[in-house]
């Protein structure tokens, strides 16, 4: 009886993880199509599954994001697709954008495929909500052209890496609402 109970629990968890993965895949494909067709970005400007090594306390851990938009070779925005509560991903993505490059990626965008939140990486503040708030290619180029590459302060980078790695270690399923 106990083995049957354990098997049922494992099966339920496996099903929830499969549903979350399928949902995430649908959101990711829809977002890429949205960037290409509605926002006018070129396929060569959208870096998919970008992975970066983050070193802390003698260990290096790879961290990734769904998409990074590059304009003229400069990173403009990191995008995270998530089937759950968008607000719960804000801090994780801001930390990512602050520490993975020699300069802070200026903006982050979290989406569930129907809603979106755009945050300024330097301030960590919400600057716009809704899928339509994501700048199109022309506006993104103008915005990036007027920005300087701002490195994250060296005295705070270790703390920010810890925040990023803590969030990155947490894996949530669609069923849990995350």
Number of C-alpha atoms within 10 A of each C-alpha: 6 7 8 9 10 11 12 12 12 12 12 12 14 12 13 17 17 14 15 21 16 14 18 19 15 15 20 23 12 16 23 18 15 15 20 17 11 13 18 14 21 14 13 10 20 22 17 17 14 14 15 16 13 18 15 14 7 5 8 11 12 12 17 18 18 19 22 25 25 21 19 10 8 15 22 22 26 27 26 25 25 25 24 20 15 18 13 13 19 22 18 18 25 27 24 28 28 25 21 20 15 11 17 25 28 23 27 28 29 26 25 22 20 12 13 21 22 25 22 19 25 17 11 17 14 15 13 15 16 15 19 13 14 19 16 15 19 11 12 18 15 11 13 19 12 7 10 10 13 13 15 20 13 8 8 9 16 15 12 19 19 16 16 23 19 11 17 16 9 7 8 15 17 19 14 10 9 16
